[in-house]
Amino acid sequence: MMKPRLAVVLLLLTVMVLLFGWRFAKDTSVRQADVLTREAGRLFHDWRLQPMPATAAVDAEAAVNRASAIIGRRVVLPRDAVFAYAVVSSEKTGARKAAAVRFLADNEAFLLLVVSQGGTLGQGLATPPSPFPGAFFLSGVREGVSFVLWKRDALFYCLVSDRDMTRVFDLVRRHFQ
């Protein structure tokens, strides 16, 4: 008589542990996305305090090579004439290395933070349909900074600007696919 009750209790405990584990993994992804967007916004605000060079300080190919060397994977950056790359620097986001690419697009300042995929970011995160197949996609406004976060080729890209959210989203849609 005791064995069926014990089996039911063990089954309920197993289900509870599975639900708790799933919820924990989901919350971890949200926290990691939050850290990435917060760090990108902080870097953008710090950068806005520095004077912007009148001309591009780095050509597109050099920016790609520098960002790829920092991350250790091939980074994709637009090479259109509307982009003037100013600085590519190495940064830390949590425990991961990131490449911060500062640039002007149509004379508007942007910062692109590129981080190699690791941990659980993007796994189990419920998001709307993405224009990037097989990837997740987030956008929003935090502390006066618009951001767009997406995944491509096992890299996370976070584009931030103080421009309107629609302008940042449109730039990603047109030039970063």
N, C-alpha and C positions, 0 to 999 in steps of 0.2 A: 504493500500500500504506500509506503514512503517513497518508493522509486519514481512513480509518475509525478508526484509533487516536486521532487527534486529536479526532475527533467524539465518541468515547466518553469521552475525558478531559474535554472541555468539558461534556458532558452530566453527568458525575459532579460536576464543580465547580459547575455550576448547581444541581443538587439539594442539594449541601452548603450553598451560600449560602442557598437557600430555607429549609432546615431551621434553619440558624443564625438567620436573620431571624425565623422564627416563634417560636423559643425565646426570643430576645431580647425580642420584643414581649410574650410571655406573662410572662416574668420582670419586665418593666417594670410591668405591671398589678399583679402581686403586690406589688412594692415600693411602688407608689403607694397601694394599699389599706393596706399596713402603715404608711406615713407618716400617712395620714389617721386610722387607729384609734389610733396612738400619740399623735398631737397631741390628739385628742379626750380620751384618757385623761389626758394631762398637764393640759389645761385643767380637766377635772373635778376632779383632785386639788388644783389651785391654788384652784379655786372652793370646795372643801370647807373650806378654811382660813378663809374669810370667813363671817361670820354671815349666816344666811338670814333675810330679812324675814318677819315673822309673817303678812303679807297680801300679796296680789299687788301688785307694784310697777308692772306693765304689764298693760293689758287685752289680750285675745286679738287684737283687730283691730290695735292698735298694735304688738304683737309681730310679726304678719304683715307689716305695712307696713314696719317697721324692717328686718326680715330681708330682705324683697324689695328694699328700697333698697340694702342692702349687696351683695347678690348680683347685682342687675340683672335678675332673673327673678322671677316669682311663686312664692313659697314657700308650701307648704301646711302649716298647723299645726292641730292639733285645737282646737276651741272648746268642748269639753265642760266641765262644771262641775268635774270632778276635776282640771283643770289650773290651776295658779296660776303665771303667768309672772313671773319675778323680774327678769331682765336679758336684753337682747339686745345683743351687742357685736360689733364687727368684729375679726376675727382673720386671721392668715396661716397657710396650710398649704402649705408649699413656696413655689411662685411664685403660688399662687392665693389670692384673697380668700375668706374664709369668714364665715358668720354663726354665732355661738355663742349658742344660746338656752338659758338656764338656767331650769328650772321645777321645781315640785313637782307630783307626781301622787299623790293619796291620801297626802299628807304624806311622800312619799319623794322624795329629790333625784335629778334627772336633768339631763343636758346633751345637747343636740342640736346637732351641728355640721353645717351645710349648706354644701356647696361646689358651685359650678357645674361642669358636666362640661367636661373639657378633656383633651387628651392621650390616653392609651390606657387609663385606668382603666376596667375593666369590659369592655374589648374583648379577646376571646380568653381570658378567665378562666373556667376550668371550675368550676362551682358546682352545688350541688344544685338541684332544681326550686324555683322561687320563687312565693310567693303574689302577687307583683307581676308581672303579665304583661309580657313583653318586657323584663324587667330582671334584673339579677343581685342576689344576696342572700348576705351573709356574716354569721356570728355566731361569737362565741367569748368567751374570757376572757383578759385580758392584765394582768399585774401587779395582780391583785386587782380589776380593773374588767371588768364584763361589757359587751360591745358588740354592736350589731346595725348592719350597714352595708347599705344598699340604694340603688337608683337609681329615681327617679321623675321624669318630665318633664324629662330632661336635667340633673337635680340629684342629687347624692349626699348622702344623709342618714346620719349616724352617731350613734346614740343610745347613750349610755354611762351606767352607774350602778354603784354598789358593791353593788347588790342581786344576787340570784340570777339566773343567765342566763335561766331560765324566766320570771321576772317581767319582765325587759326585753323578751324576745321576745314575751310575751303583750301587753304594752303596745303594741308596734309592730303586732302582728296585729289588735288590737281598735280602735286609734285612728288609725293612720297609713295606712290603705289608701285 
